[in-house]
Amino acid sequence: MPEFLKLLPPDEALSIWLGALPEPQEFAVETCGTSGALNRVLAENIIASESLPPFSRSTVDGYAVRSADTYGATPALPAYLDLIGEVRMGEHSSLELNPGQAVLIHTGGMIPSSADTVVMLEDTQQARAEQIEVLKAAATGENIIIAGEDVQAGQTVLEAGRILRPQEIGGLMALGHIQIPVRSKPRVAILSTGDELVPPDSPVAAGQVRDINSYSLGALVEHLGGQVSRRVLLHDDRQELQQALQLAHREDDLVLITAGSSVSERDFTAQAIDTLGEPGVLVHGIQIKPGKPTILAAVAGKPVLGLPGNPVSAFVIAGLFLPPVLRRILGVRGDSPSAVITARLTVNISSAAGRVDFVPVRLSNQGDEWLAEPVYGRSNLIFTLVRADGLIRIPPSATGLEQGTQVTVSLF
């Protein structure tokens, strides 16, 4: 086991941790209704069985015409076209245009086979009951979506490993995929240790606090595509922790342990993890604030993450290390950009060189820019995060940031 306080930079620690985990070979797959598949990971490639759109259609209200009949048309010298009918919405159009003819069409209507452009309604005027004046020339293909322009039949439209966003849900529905194969959610066990902890629905006696971490971390796990399989409150007892760890490691895909990661006499989480098997604890201590006494471990290919007990520290560290490891377990392809915003710092912030500092900030809008105001509070005060909108990162090379500095805020 690495010696504690031999601190590693966060990126190096993450690289070591992920490097000890195998590349996923097989995934548990389940069928999910597409309407409820938001943020799920697609398990198989989706191949279009039809083209989209299935027919050429108008993008505007206007008249389907032959473009050659509009050449040279101007308000002063309009082109006169005979109106021979209307394309009704939701119906196949059998109308065919001869030279000098037009058909009334609405947005989304099917283009008649002999038309090659649509003149916008505002570029025309009624000459008489069955005739229109075209006041502007229209190019071939103007205001038309061609059949198959979006998707061609036989095309792979979505690849396995894609996280499904709202737009993917819409695309799948457009192709008639109301049921899809998705990767099963990773099972995550959350073990919270501490003699002082009681469930949130319990009265609090002197010296006790309600369990926060298993619920804030559980919500984060679900947000990232996992499922909380068990929440366990444990006393500061080595044997009790050992038994809970063994069960969680055997039945779950990822184990989170909060508290017990520092070096006090009663903090024995690292030793308990090492007894599970190889390689055990890989990193114990990270050059970061908050969250220095973090444990990164792997046992028989399963990740174990030991978090500080303070709620702010636990949440910040989980926000850094849970997304990449859950993506690895799920076999997600590609990078996942985080939501960020640029803001101007309202005050000076100090930090210690040689470590990465994460500072909660509250955002406010002033004119055309965002302002970032630090939210100060100790790492055991959960409402420090509740009052914040995101985090700013101070690199290890800096000793702080000056008022007015443009900073990148990673939004919660």
C-alpha positions, 0 to 999 in steps of 0.5 A, a space after each residue: 500500500 502506498 504511504 499516506 501523505 505521498 500526495 499525487 496530483 489529481 490527474 496522475 492519481 486518476 490515470 493510475 486508478 483507471 489503469 488498474 481497471 480492465 477494459 470492459 469486455 461484456 456488458 449486461 444489457 436490458 431493454 428500455 422504453 425509448 421515452 424513458 431512456 434519457 442518459 442511458 447508454 446505448 448497447 447496440 448500434 442503431 441502423 436506420 430501416 428507412 430514410 428520413 424524411 421519407 419524402 421531399 417536403 416543404 420548409 415554408 408555406 408557399 407554392 411548389 413550382 418549377 424553378 425555370 418558370 420563375 427565372 427573371 421574376 421581379 416585383 416589377 416584372 412578375 412571373 404569372 403561374 396558374 394555380 392547379 390545386 393544393 397539397 393537403 397535409 398528411 396526404 400523398 400528392 399525385 399532382 403533377 405540374 406542367 410548365 407555367 403551373 403552381 400548387 399551394 403547399 404548407 410547411 411540411 407538405 409533400 413536394 409534387 413529383 414535377 416541382 423542384 422548388 418552393 416559392 415563399 408565400 410572401 414572395 407572391 401575390 394573388 393575381 386572380 382566383 386561379 393565378 399567382 404572381 411570383 415576385 422573386 426568382 427561386 433556385 432549384 431545391 430552395 425551401 425543400 428538404 430532400 427525401 433522405 437528406 437527414 438519414 439514409 436507409 441502412 445508415 448507422 445513426 447511433 453507435 453503441 456506447 452513446 449516452 442518450 440525450 434528448 435529441 437522440 430520444 427524438 431521433 430514435 422515435 423518428 425511426 420508430 424505435 420505441 424499445 431499445 437495448 441499453 447497458 444495465 446501470 452499474 450497481 454502486 454500494 455506499 458505505 458511510 462510517 462513523 459512530 456519530 451518524 444516524 439516518 436522516 429520519 432519526 432524532 439527533 442526540 448530542 454528539 450525533 449528526 444525520 447521514 448526508 453523504 450517502 444521499 448526496 453521493 447517491 443522487 450523484 451516482 444516479 445522475 451519472 447513470 448508476 444505481 445505488 444498490 445499498 446504503 449502509 451506516 457503519 460504526 467505527 468498527 474494523 470487523 463491521 467495515 470488513 464484512 460490509 466491504 466484502 459483501 459490497 465488493 462481491 455483489 456490486 460494481 463499484 464501492 464508495 466508502 465515506 470517512 475513515 480515509 485519513 490517518 487517525 487511529 480509528 481510520 482503518 479503511 485503507 487497511 480493510 480495502 487491502 485485505 480484499 485482494 490485489 492490487 488493493 489501495 493504489 493511491 492514498 492522498 491527493 494534492 487537492 483541497 478539499 479532499 486530500 485523504 482520498 483513497 483510490 483502489 481496485 480489487 479484482 478489477 472492481 473500483 473502490 473509492 474512499 472519500 473523506 467524511 466531510 460532505 463538501 470534500 466527499 462531494 467534490 472528490 466524487 464529482 472528479 473521480 466518479 464520472 470517468 470510472 462510471 463511464 469506464 464501467 459503462 463503456 461510454 465512447 468519447 469524451 463527455 464535456 462538462 457544463 462550464 461558464 466563464 465569469 469574472 472573480 469578484 474578490 481575491 482568493 488565496 491558495 497554497 502552491 503545489 496543490 489543486 484547490 477547488 472553490 465553490 462560487 455563487 454566480 450573478 449576472 451583471 449586464 453582459 457578463 457573469 460574476 463569480 463570488 466565492 462561497 466560504 465555509 468549512 468542508 463539513 458544512 453541506 450548505 456551502 455547496 447548496 449556496 454555490 452554483 459551481 466550482 472554480 479550479 486553482 492550479 497547483 502553480 498558483 498561490 491564488 487568483 486576483 479580483 477581476 480574473 476571468 475564471 471557468 466555473 464548472 457548474 453543478 
